[in-house]
Amino acid sequence: MSAHDAVPVSLAEIARLAGVGRAAVSNWRRRHDSFPGRIGGTDVSPQFSLAEVERWLRENGKLKDVGGREFLWPRFEALGSRNESGLAIAETARLMRSPETRTSPPAFSPHVRALVDRAAQVGRDEGPRETFEFLLQRWLETHVRQLSTTPPQLASLMVRIALAVRLGPAHGGLTLLDPASGTGHLAVAAAQQYDGPELEVLACERDPALAALAAGRLAFLAEEHGVRPRIATADTLRGDPFAGEKADIALCNPPFNERDWGYEELATDQRWAHGLPPRTEPELAWVQHLLAHIKPGGAAVIVLPPAVASRKAGRRIRSSLLRTGALGAVVSLPPGSAQPHSVSLQLWILRAPEQGPSTAPPSQHVLLMDATRFARPGTREPSPDWDGLGSFVLTSMAALDQVAEDLPEGAVRVPLLELLDDEVDVTPGRYTAVANEPSREELARRWNHFDSLLSELTDHSRHLSRLVLDDGTSRTATTVGDLVKAGALTLRVGQQPPDSAAVDDGAAVPLLTIADLLHDGVPGAVVPAGSAPAIAEEGDVLVAGVARAFRAWVHEGPPLAVGPQLHILRVDPEKLDAHFLAGCLYAPTNSRQAGTHASSSSRIDIRRLQVLQLPLEKQTAYAETFRRLRAFEEALATASGSGTSLVGDMSDRLAGGGLPA
């Protein structure tokens, strides 16, 4: 390859190639004179020759168990062009499956053709689909700002909704339509969820690189899952490649807010059975496109921005969708469910009525679900509680065709007469808040619970306030680092399990992350026990090593895997009391002294945290007081949340005329 030696890699990329942290690479660079010299970049962000780095790593025994695919991606990234690299990866997928067939590939340069041939050979050696998916994911991560993809969890939920809502069985298999397929996330989810005889996928994408990559993914699915794909590269709304064809289910995550969607040339299009979409409402064009393509009794699920539910320009079409029963349900998703991550997107669940003399009339209700409470704030952007979200939506969907006596909180069946007003607003939050007002009996139970919390707080307060604290005697302290050296405890650092770790029928453990601590402290995922680098046992002390979530506590319960910036301290019970250690570590002044800098994103140097030096027999009294202090803190937080909720609900009831006349 003519440009082989010119492929640049950063320190972070070298760390990835070697399977180590970036600090280790920096150490190699300082300690080894033979380490390759910089070929570009800056002193802060240097770049090195991939060929020289690979040679040095192999000669010095620094390569762990990494395959050849790790060395492919920097070469694809060096192509520079998003489209060229995407098309090259797609062509690699085709060659890995059929090395003997030569179709009419894109006009690649000899350098790109050589790279594709090399990558295809690596794929045949290390696994074609695994190699393709690896390159595809790296490509998506690199161009994430230019692309809008459907997260796998959301794609899976959309498939499950569509399969649950569809009326009647699909004869001879299932046909799926995705008119804005991107790289095929929705089709992949459908192949994983559907267990019928055959899945036919009708996919369309106007971006040639995305369409080619989707074709690569679906070709692998065709071999492994019996999927029969038909993929078109076209502008779906302007030039529908599947005009006249019908699908059992349709899934779509369309582009948002596109004004140039074909308003003028499509004014008389037969798809607009509910009215010509206004120029400013392209999303309603996608909605009607899906309805035009689903069979009687078929279902469609589409991702939409929240404004579509209430904009004045679309009220006539929303009204028609409601009157005909085409719009069956709306779900307000938590922020972070898909791009743009700061917006609470919606799922619209659509259905085509069954045909025949016994066809039931359209429902006189619409199911509205506000799932925004399932947001899980992360360190950078929000992330949903996917398990809770999926359970809530699918449980609520049982009420789509029949009146349910006990809908989950956040779901409500709204009569059409209430929706068909001057606004025709189908935003779930507008109706669920009223529907879920607590009854008088529920308020009474909550006030009783609040009283018990106050009693618990009073008990702790009396005990703690009577303590006589010594003010003047300085005590000797040591650090966690010194205790580790002395063998009084062991320290393990949490890590993110490999992305490839899949939970099967084997042993699994909950995974706790910093994002979980910032939300509700409940682990948000499970991982295979064998893939978790750090697992806490009952009695271990856990410490969060970042200022915004800093805390230290004794773990109680079954084994727990911990993620990055969480630390496990396992004490020698003959030298340290775990509750005494946790109490000392949790002192606010302790975390400030051990912080790297004064901000909420400051990391805590765990080894610098100080611990009071006391004999084991004297630690017991401190441990018991620390326990009571933590119990007081938890009761105080619970009472605060409960009281705030009561104030809000009482205010709503009073503002609505809650006092007796």
VMD Tcl script that draws the C-alpha trace (Angstrom):
set ca {
  {0.00 0.00 0.00}
  {1.51 3.24 -1.10}
  {0.28 5.29 1.84}
  {0.74 2.57 4.46}
  {3.46 4.35 6.41}
  {1.58 7.66 6.34}
  {-1.36 6.46 8.44}
  {-1.27 8.52 11.68}
  {-2.39 7.31 15.12}
  {-2.76 9.16 18.41}
  {-1.69 8.07 21.88}
  {-5.30 7.09 22.61}
  {-5.42 4.91 19.48}
  {-2.11 3.25 20.41}
  {-3.55 2.51 23.86}
  {-6.58 0.91 22.22}
  {-4.38 -1.17 19.91}
  {-2.27 -2.41 22.82}
  {-5.21 -2.92 25.16}
  {-3.79 -0.62 27.86}
  {-4.49 2.81 29.32}
  {-3.16 5.99 27.76}
  {-0.86 6.55 30.75}
  {0.93 3.28 29.96}
  {1.67 4.48 26.42}
  {3.03 7.77 27.76}
  {5.31 5.78 30.08}
  {6.58 3.67 27.17}
  {7.33 6.82 25.25}
  {9.37 8.28 28.14}
  {11.18 5.09 29.14}
  {12.04 3.58 25.74}
  {14.34 5.45 23.38}
  {13.26 3.07 20.63}
  {9.63 4.22 20.78}
  {8.64 5.70 17.38}
  {9.09 9.43 16.97}
  {6.28 11.86 16.35}
  {5.29 12.39 12.69}
  {2.66 15.08 13.24}
  {0.22 16.70 15.61}
  {1.37 18.79 18.55}
  {3.29 18.22 21.77}
  {-0.04 17.88 23.56}
  {-1.66 15.66 20.89}
  {1.17 13.94 19.02}
  {0.64 11.58 16.11}
  {2.73 8.57 15.17}
  {3.12 6.27 12.20}
  {0.81 3.26 12.47}
  {3.33 1.00 10.73}
  {6.16 2.02 13.08}
  {3.94 1.69 16.15}
  {2.73 -1.76 15.14}
  {6.30 -2.90 14.56}
  {7.48 -1.52 17.92}
  {4.58 -3.09 19.84}
  {5.26 -6.50 18.34}
  {9.04 -6.33 18.86}
  {8.64 -5.28 22.49}
  {5.91 -7.77 23.38}
  {3.36 -5.06 24.14}
  {0.52 -6.50 22.06}
  {-2.06 -8.40 24.03}
  {-4.74 -10.59 22.49}
  {-5.88 -8.17 19.78}
  {-6.77 -9.19 16.27}
  {-5.84 -7.69 12.95}
  {-9.12 -5.74 12.79}
  {-7.83 -3.32 15.44}
  {-5.13 -2.23 12.99}
  {-7.62 -1.83 10.13}
  {-9.66 1.06 11.50}
  {-6.88 3.72 11.58}
  {-6.34 3.01 7.87}
  {-10.03 3.48 7.07}
  {-10.13 6.63 9.20}
  {-7.11 8.01 7.35}
  {-9.16 8.04 4.14}
  {-10.66 11.27 5.50}
  {-13.95 11.20 3.62}
  {-17.00 9.94 5.50}
  {-18.61 8.63 2.31}
  {-15.48 6.98 0.92}
  {-14.66 5.20 4.18}
  {-18.29 4.09 4.59}
  {-18.49 2.73 1.05}
  {-15.13 1.00 1.52}
  {-16.36 -0.75 4.68}
  {-19.53 -1.81 2.86}
  {-17.47 -3.19 -0.02}
  {-15.32 -5.04 2.53}
  {-18.47 -6.73 3.84}
  {-19.42 -7.87 0.34}
  {-15.96 -9.26 -0.39}
  {-15.83 -11.11 2.93}
  {-19.02 -12.94 2.02}
  {-18.29 -13.51 -1.69}
  {-14.57 -13.14 -2.45}
  {-14.99 -14.73 -5.85}
  {-17.70 -12.33 -7.09}
  {-16.75 -8.99 -8.59}
  {-19.67 -6.69 -9.17}
  {-19.40 -3.05 -10.18}
  {-17.90 -1.53 -7.05}
  {-17.54 2.19 -6.41}
  {-14.71 3.92 -8.27}
  {-12.07 3.30 -5.61}
  {-8.46 4.34 -6.00}
  {-5.83 1.56 -6.04}
  {-4.94 2.48 -2.43}
  {-8.56 2.09 -1.26}
  {-9.00 -1.12 -3.26}
  {-5.88 -2.57 -1.63}
  {-7.20 -1.60 1.82}
  {-10.57 -3.25 1.08}
  {-8.84 -6.45 -0.08}
  {-6.67 -6.50 3.05}
  {-9.65 -5.90 5.34}
  {-11.66 -8.64 3.63}
  {-8.85 -11.10 4.21}
  {-8.65 -10.16 7.89}
  {-12.41 -10.64 8.12}
  {-12.29 -14.07 6.57}
  {-9.57 -15.02 9.09}
  {-11.17 -13.51 12.21}
  {-14.89 -13.66 11.46}
  {-16.61 -11.73 8.65}
  {-19.59 -10.38 10.55}
  {-17.57 -9.54 13.69}
  {-14.99 -7.66 11.60}
  {-17.67 -5.76 9.67}
  {-19.59 -4.79 12.83}
  {-16.34 -3.65 14.47}
  {-15.48 -1.38 11.53}
  {-19.09 -0.14 11.27}
  {-19.26 0.81 14.97}
  {-15.95 2.67 14.79}
  {-17.20 4.50 11.69}
  {-20.44 5.46 13.45}
  {-18.56 6.66 16.55}
  {-16.22 8.78 14.43}
  {-19.04 10.45 12.48}
  {-21.60 10.57 15.29}
  {-22.16 14.33 14.85}
  {-23.06 13.89 11.19}
  {-25.37 10.91 11.63}
  {-28.59 10.18 13.47}
  {-28.89 6.54 14.48}
  {-31.50 4.61 16.44}
  {-30.03 3.17 19.66}
  {-30.38 -0.63 19.81}
  {-32.54 -0.45 22.96}
  {-35.02 1.93 21.33}
  {-35.04 -0.11 18.12}
  {-35.81 -3.25 20.12}
  {-38.65 -1.51 21.97}
  {-40.17 -0.27 18.70}
  {-40.11 -3.78 17.25}
  {-41.73 -5.26 20.35}
  {-44.47 -2.63 20.27}
  {-45.21 -3.22 16.59}
  {-45.36 -7.01 17.01}
  {-47.63 -6.65 20.05}
  {-50.01 -4.16 18.41}
  {-50.31 -5.83 15.00}
  {-53.71 -7.49 14.58}
  {-53.74 -11.09 13.40}
  {-50.89 -13.37 12.32}
  {-48.64 -12.78 9.33}
  {-49.22 -15.61 6.84}
  {-46.03 -17.15 5.52}
  {-43.74 -14.75 7.35}
  {-43.49 -11.08 8.22}
  {-42.80 -8.08 6.01}
  {-41.09 -5.05 7.56}
  {-40.85 -1.61 5.97}
  {-38.22 0.92 7.06}
  {-38.33 3.90 4.67}
  {-35.44 5.80 6.32}
  {-33.22 2.90 7.29}
  {-29.86 4.59 7.94}
  {-27.42 1.73 8.58}
  {-30.20 -0.74 9.40}
  {-30.58 -0.56 13.19}
  {-34.34 -1.17 13.10}
  {-34.08 -4.12 10.71}
  {-31.37 -5.70 12.88}
  {-33.61 -5.36 15.95}
  {-36.51 -6.92 14.05}
  {-34.38 -9.90 13.02}
  {-33.39 -10.42 16.66}
  {-36.94 -10.11 18.04}
  {-38.98 -11.93 15.37}
  {-39.02 -15.73 15.63}
  {-41.31 -16.51 12.72}
  {-40.55 -18.42 9.51}
  {-39.25 -15.58 7.33}
  {-38.64 -11.87 7.63}
  {-38.72 -9.76 4.49}
  {-37.20 -6.30 4.90}
  {-38.10 -3.43 2.58}
  {-35.54 -0.74 3.40}
  {-34.85 2.59 1.75}
  {-32.12 5.16 2.41}
  {-31.20 8.18 0.30}
  {-27.57 8.41 1.51}
  {-25.54 5.99 -0.65}
  {-22.95 5.24 2.06}
  {-25.62 4.49 4.67}
  {-27.60 2.38 2.21}
  {-24.49 0.37 1.33}
  {-23.69 -0.23 4.99}
  {-27.29 -1.27 5.67}
  {-27.04 -3.71 2.78}
  {-23.91 -5.17 4.35}
  {-25.60 -5.66 7.72}
  {-28.74 -7.19 6.24}
  {-26.76 -9.51 4.01}
  {-25.20 -11.05 7.11}
  {-28.66 -11.30 8.69}
  {-29.90 -13.06 5.56}
  {-27.29 -15.76 6.12}
  {-27.83 -16.13 9.89}
  {-31.54 -15.36 10.49}
  {-33.26 -16.13 7.21}
  {-33.88 -12.47 6.47}
  {-34.81 -11.57 2.89}
  {-33.70 -7.94 2.35}
  {-34.62 -5.56 -0.44}
  {-32.73 -2.30 -0.13}
  {-33.20 0.78 -2.29}
  {-31.14 3.96 -2.46}
  {-33.74 6.67 -3.01}
  {-35.56 9.66 -1.54}
  {-38.55 7.80 -0.12}
  {-41.05 10.65 -0.13}
  {-40.21 11.95 -3.61}
  {-39.52 8.63 -5.34}
  {-41.11 5.80 -3.37}
  {-39.30 2.61 -4.47}
  {-41.96 0.38 -2.87}
  {-45.07 2.15 -4.18}
  {-48.08 -0.13 -4.00}
  {-46.44 -2.69 -1.68}
  {-47.75 -3.44 1.79}
  {-45.98 -4.51 4.98}
  {-47.15 -6.18 8.17}
  {-45.21 -3.72 10.32}
  {-43.41 -0.47 9.59}
  {-40.71 1.18 11.70}
  {-39.22 4.59 11.07}
  {-36.86 7.13 12.62}
  {-37.15 9.84 9.94}
  {-35.14 13.06 9.54}
  {-36.67 15.93 11.52}
  {-37.59 19.48 10.52}
  {-36.74 19.15 6.83}
  {-38.54 21.88 4.93}
  {-37.44 20.72 1.47}
  {-39.28 17.39 1.54}
  {-41.19 17.72 -1.74}
  {-44.24 19.76 -0.75}
  {-44.86 21.24 -4.21}
  {-44.34 18.17 -6.39}
  {-46.24 15.86 -4.00}
  {-49.33 18.03 -3.51}
  {-51.64 15.49 -5.21}
  {-49.96 12.33 -3.94}
  {-52.41 9.54 -3.09}
  {-50.64 8.82 0.19}
  {-52.16 11.91 1.83}
  {-55.41 10.22 2.88}
  {-55.59 12.45 5.97}
  {-54.75 15.70 4.20}
  {-51.80 17.34 2.47}
  {-49.07 17.84 5.08}
  {-48.20 21.53 5.47}
  {-44.76 22.54 4.27}
  {-43.67 22.93 7.91}
  {-44.94 19.44 8.90}
  {-42.72 16.94 7.04}
  {-43.07 14.47 9.92}
  {-46.79 14.11 9.13}
  {-45.81 13.18 5.59}
  {-43.75 10.30 7.01}
  {-46.68 9.26 9.22}
  {-49.02 9.03 6.23}
  {-46.36 7.30 4.13}
  {-46.22 4.52 6.74}
  {-50.01 4.23 6.89}
  {-50.14 3.91 3.10}
  {-47.77 0.95 3.26}
  {-49.17 -1.23 6.06}
  {-51.65 -4.02 5.49}
  {-55.10 -4.03 7.12}
  {-54.46 -4.81 10.77}
  {-50.79 -3.87 10.38}
  {-48.92 -1.59 12.78}
  {-46.32 1.15 12.48}
  {-44.12 2.82 15.09}
  {-42.38 6.11 14.30}
  {-40.03 8.37 16.27}
  {-41.14 12.02 16.18}
  {-40.16 15.33 17.81}
  {-42.62 16.42 20.52}
  {-43.80 19.52 18.64}
  {-45.60 17.34 16.09}
  {-48.15 16.47 18.78}
  {-49.28 20.06 19.26}
  {-48.26 22.36 16.37}
  {-51.20 24.34 15.05}
  {-50.37 23.61 11.41}
  {-50.88 19.86 11.86}
  {-54.12 19.82 13.85}
  {-56.39 18.88 10.88}
  {-54.28 15.84 10.07}
  {-54.02 14.85 13.76}
  {-57.79 15.13 13.98}
  {-58.26 12.82 10.99}
  {-55.75 10.32 12.39}
  {-57.72 10.21 15.64}
  {-61.19 9.97 14.06}
  {-60.21 7.07 11.82}
  {-58.40 5.19 14.58}
  {-55.07 5.39 12.73}
  {-53.31 6.94 15.74}
  {-53.72 4.48 18.57}
  {-51.14 5.59 21.12}
  {-48.42 8.15 21.85}
  {-45.42 7.68 24.15}
  {-43.32 10.56 25.48}
  {-39.81 9.12 25.79}
  {-37.20 10.20 28.35}
  {-34.50 12.60 27.14}
  {-31.52 10.67 25.83}
  {-33.58 7.97 24.08}
  {-32.23 9.02 20.67}
  {-30.71 12.03 18.94}
  {-31.21 14.87 19.73}
  {-30.52 13.63 23.26}
  {-31.72 16.76 25.05}
  {-35.28 16.39 23.69}
  {-38.10 14.21 24.99}
  {-38.96 12.50 21.70}
  {-42.21 10.65 21.09}
  {-43.27 7.32 19.66}
  {-46.50 7.34 17.66}
  {-48.16 3.93 17.35}
  {-50.22 3.69 14.17}
  {-52.56 1.00 12.86}
  {-54.48 0.29 9.67}
  {-58.02 -0.96 10.44}
  {-58.88 -4.54 9.57}
  {-61.26 -5.02 6.66}
  {-64.35 -7.18 6.53}
  {-68.01 -7.25 7.60}
  {-67.11 -7.93 11.23}
  {-64.56 -5.15 11.45}
  {-64.85 -3.29 14.74}
  {-65.40 0.49 14.61}
  {-62.45 2.75 15.47}
  {-61.69 3.04 19.16}
  {-63.15 6.07 20.88}
  {-60.06 6.38 23.08}
  {-56.36 7.02 22.57}
  {-53.70 5.60 24.87}
  {-51.24 8.26 26.04}
  {-48.10 7.34 27.99}
  {-45.70 9.75 29.68}
  {-42.46 7.79 30.19}
  {-40.21 10.80 30.83}
  {-39.71 9.73 34.45}
  {-37.53 6.85 33.25}
  {-34.66 9.21 32.47}
  {-31.33 8.30 34.07}
  {-29.06 11.36 34.14}
  {-25.53 10.45 33.06}
  {-22.21 12.15 33.41}
  {-22.50 13.94 30.05}
  {-25.99 13.38 28.73}
  {-29.14 11.64 29.98}
  {-29.68 7.94 29.44}
  {-33.00 6.12 29.90}
  {-33.72 3.26 32.25}
  {-34.43 0.95 29.31}
  {-35.72 -1.97 31.38}
  {-38.17 0.19 33.29}
  {-39.19 2.08 30.16}
  {-39.85 -1.09 28.17}
  {-41.83 -2.72 30.96}
  {-43.97 0.41 31.42}
  {-44.77 0.84 27.73}
  {-45.51 -2.81 26.96}
  {-47.64 -3.21 30.11}
  {-49.58 -0.07 29.21}
  {-50.10 -1.25 25.61}
  {-52.39 -3.99 26.92}
  {-55.03 -1.27 27.33}
  {-54.91 -0.24 23.67}
  {-57.94 -2.33 22.66}
  {-59.66 -2.84 25.97}
  {-60.40 -0.80 29.05}
  {-57.87 -1.60 31.76}
  {-58.94 -1.00 35.34}
  {-55.45 -0.39 36.64}
  {-53.14 1.37 34.19}
  {-49.55 2.02 35.30}
  {-48.79 5.49 36.62}
  {-48.10 7.76 33.65}
  {-50.55 6.04 31.26}
  {-54.13 7.08 30.54}
  {-56.89 6.32 28.02}
  {-58.24 9.66 26.79}
  {-61.66 9.89 25.07}
  {-61.57 11.29 21.53}
  {-64.12 13.93 22.47}
  {-61.60 15.36 24.90}
  {-58.83 15.43 22.30}
  {-60.83 16.77 19.34}
  {-60.89 20.39 20.45}
  {-59.41 23.50 18.81}
  {-55.83 22.33 19.47}
  {-55.98 18.52 18.99}
  {-52.95 18.24 21.27}
  {-51.87 14.62 21.84}
  {-48.93 15.38 24.15}
  {-49.17 12.68 26.87}
  {-47.97 14.87 29.75}
  {-50.93 17.19 29.27}
  {-53.38 14.42 30.26}
  {-51.44 11.99 32.44}
  {-50.75 14.59 35.14}
  {-54.49 15.06 35.73}
  {-55.32 11.38 35.38}
  {-52.80 10.38 38.01}
  {-53.83 12.78 40.77}
  {-53.84 10.79 44.04}
  {-57.14 9.96 45.71}
  {-58.04 11.09 49.22}
  {-57.20 7.60 50.52}
  {-53.79 7.66 48.79}
  {-53.01 11.11 50.22}
  {-53.97 9.90 53.70}
  {-51.61 6.89 53.39}
  {-48.78 9.15 52.25}
  {-49.30 11.56 55.15}
  {-49.15 8.62 57.57}
  {-45.91 7.45 55.95}
  {-44.52 10.98 56.22}
  {-45.39 11.04 59.93}
  {-43.45 7.79 60.45}
  {-40.44 9.30 58.67}
  {-40.58 12.30 60.99}
  {-40.68 9.98 64.00}
  {-37.63 8.12 62.71}
  {-35.81 11.42 62.16}
  {-36.69 12.57 65.66}
  {-35.29 9.35 67.16}
  {-32.00 9.70 65.31}
  {-31.83 13.41 66.09}
  {-32.22 12.85 69.84}
  {-29.49 10.23 69.91}
  {-27.02 12.18 67.77}
  {-27.63 15.52 69.52}
  {-26.75 13.99 72.90}
  {-23.29 12.91 71.80}
  {-20.50 14.75 73.60}
  {-17.87 15.49 70.95}
  {-14.24 16.08 71.86}
  {-13.15 19.49 70.54}
  {-9.50 20.06 70.95}
  {-7.72 16.71 70.94}
  {-6.00 16.04 67.63}
  {-5.92 12.43 66.49}
  {-3.39 10.68 64.30}
  {-4.63 9.78 60.81}
  {-3.32 7.60 58.03}
  {-4.28 7.29 54.38}
  {-5.92 4.60 52.28}
  {-2.64 4.23 50.40}
  {-0.76 3.51 53.61}
  {-3.43 1.04 54.75}
  {-3.08 -0.81 51.45}
  {0.70 -1.02 51.93}
  {0.20 -2.27 55.49}
  {-2.16 -5.02 54.31}
  {-5.12 -3.68 56.31}
  {-7.19 -3.51 53.14}
  {-7.05 -4.22 49.40}
  {-8.08 -1.73 46.73}
  {-9.72 -2.61 43.41}
  {-10.70 -0.11 40.72}
  {-13.95 -0.50 38.78}
  {-13.92 -0.71 35.00}
  {-16.42 -0.79 32.18}
  {-17.02 -4.39 31.06}
  {-16.29 -5.08 27.39}
  {-19.05 -3.96 25.00}
  {-19.05 -7.44 23.54}
  {-20.00 -9.02 26.88}
  {-23.49 -10.43 26.39}
  {-25.68 -11.77 29.18}
  {-26.79 -15.32 28.41}
  {-28.11 -18.06 30.63}
  {-24.97 -17.97 32.77}
  {-24.36 -16.09 36.00}
  {-24.99 -12.35 35.82}
  {-24.39 -9.56 38.32}
  {-25.81 -6.01 38.53}
  {-23.50 -3.24 37.29}
  {-23.36 0.00 39.31}
  {-22.06 3.15 37.60}
  {-21.58 6.81 38.51}
  {-24.64 7.61 36.38}
  {-26.70 5.24 38.57}
  {-25.51 7.04 41.72}
  {-26.49 10.40 40.25}
  {-29.96 9.05 39.44}
  {-31.29 6.78 42.18}
  {-28.42 4.55 43.26}
  {-29.97 1.48 41.64}
  {-27.82 -0.48 39.15}
  {-29.10 0.13 35.64}
  {-27.68 -2.94 33.91}
  {-26.47 -6.49 34.41}
  {-23.30 -8.07 33.04}
  {-21.93 -11.62 32.92}
  {-20.03 -12.33 36.13}
  {-17.00 -13.46 34.18}
  {-16.71 -10.20 32.23}
  {-16.77 -7.85 35.25}
  {-13.23 -6.75 36.21}
  {-14.24 -5.68 39.74}
  {-16.98 -7.25 41.87}
  {-17.90 -6.11 45.38}
  {-18.93 -8.69 47.98}
  {-21.08 -8.07 51.04}
  {-19.09 -6.13 53.63}
  {-16.82 -4.38 51.12}
  {-16.55 -0.59 51.26}
  {-17.50 1.17 48.01}
  {-16.20 4.66 47.22}
  {-17.28 6.91 44.34}
  {-14.17 8.69 43.13}
  {-15.72 11.80 41.54}
  {-16.73 14.93 43.43}
  {-20.26 15.32 42.04}
  {-21.23 11.82 43.22}
  {-18.77 11.32 46.09}
  {-19.85 8.95 48.79}
  {-18.54 5.92 50.71}
  {-20.66 3.11 52.06}
  {-20.59 -0.54 53.10}
  {-22.09 -2.81 50.46}
  {-24.88 -5.04 51.72}
  {-26.48 -7.68 49.55}
  {-25.45 -9.96 46.66}
  {-22.29 -9.45 44.57}
  {-22.17 -6.20 42.60}
  {-19.99 -5.21 39.63}
  {-18.75 -1.61 39.64}
  {-17.94 0.64 36.72}
  {-15.31 3.34 36.13}
  {-14.55 5.84 38.92}
  {-15.91 3.46 41.56}
  {-13.55 1.69 43.97}
  {-13.79 -1.43 46.14}
  {-12.02 -1.54 49.52}
  {-11.92 -4.96 51.16}
  {-10.84 -4.74 54.80}
  {-8.94 -7.19 56.96}
  {-11.57 -7.65 59.74}
  {-8.79 -8.16 62.31}
  {-7.47 -4.66 61.63}
  {-10.39 -2.53 60.39}
  {-14.14 -2.21 60.90}
  {-15.79 -1.65 57.50}
  {-18.40 0.82 58.82}
  {-15.69 2.76 60.67}
  {-13.67 2.98 57.45}
  {-16.66 4.08 55.36}
  {-17.60 6.74 57.91}
  {-14.10 8.22 57.98}
  {-13.84 8.26 54.18}
  {-17.22 9.95 53.71}
  {-16.26 13.08 55.66}
  {-16.72 16.12 53.30}
  {-13.38 17.69 54.27}
  {-11.71 14.40 53.39}
  {-12.98 14.45 49.79}
  {-12.06 18.13 49.34}
  {-8.49 17.50 50.46}
  {-8.15 14.48 48.17}
  {-9.77 16.13 45.13}
  {-7.69 16.87 42.06}
  {-9.19 20.35 41.67}
  {-12.09 22.32 43.08}
  {-15.04 21.59 40.77}
  {-17.93 19.16 40.49}
  {-16.03 17.14 37.88}
  {-13.00 16.77 40.18}
  {-11.73 13.26 40.62}
  {-10.96 11.99 44.11}
  {-7.56 10.41 44.69}
  {-8.76 7.46 46.76}
  {-5.29 6.68 48.11}
  {-5.08 10.17 49.67}
  {-8.31 9.85 51.66}
  {-7.56 9.90 55.38}
  {-8.63 7.41 58.04}
  {-8.46 7.91 61.80}
  {-5.88 5.66 63.47}
  {-7.56 3.72 66.28}
  {-7.28 0.20 67.70}
  {-9.96 -2.18 66.44}
  {-11.77 -2.27 69.80}
  {-12.19 1.52 69.79}
  {-13.45 1.60 66.20}
  {-16.75 -0.05 67.24}
  {-18.26 3.02 68.92}
  {-17.34 5.17 65.94}
  {-18.77 2.56 63.54}
  {-22.13 2.50 65.35}
  {-22.37 6.30 65.34}
  {-21.44 6.45 61.65}
  {-24.21 3.92 60.93}
  {-26.78 6.03 62.75}
  {-25.57 9.16 60.96}
  {-26.03 7.46 57.57}
  {-29.50 6.24 58.61}
  {-30.38 9.82 59.62}
  {-29.13 11.08 56.25}
  {-31.20 8.53 54.31}
  {-34.35 9.22 56.33}
  {-33.85 12.97 55.85}
  {-33.55 12.57 52.05}
  {-36.62 10.31 51.92}
  {-38.66 12.70 54.05}
  {-37.60 15.65 51.90}
  {-38.70 13.93 48.69}
  {-41.92 12.69 50.22}
  {-42.74 16.13 51.64}
  {-42.02 17.90 48.35}
  {-44.28 15.44 46.50}
  {-47.07 15.96 49.04}
  {-46.82 19.75 48.71}
  {-47.13 19.49 44.90}
  {-50.09 17.10 44.95}
  {-51.91 19.04 47.67}
  {-51.38 22.28 45.74}
  {-52.88 20.71 42.60}
  {-55.90 19.44 44.52}
  {-56.48 22.78 46.25}
  {-56.07 24.76 43.03}
  {-58.75 22.54 41.49}
  {-61.23 23.27 44.27}
  {-60.34 20.49 46.65}
  {-61.83 21.97 49.84}
  {-65.45 21.13 50.71}
  {-67.94 23.74 49.57}
}
mol new
graphics top color blue
foreach p $ca { graphics top sphere $p radius 0.5 }
foreach p [lrange $ca 0 end-1] q [lrange $ca 1 end] { graphics top cylinder $p $q radius 0.2 }
display resetview
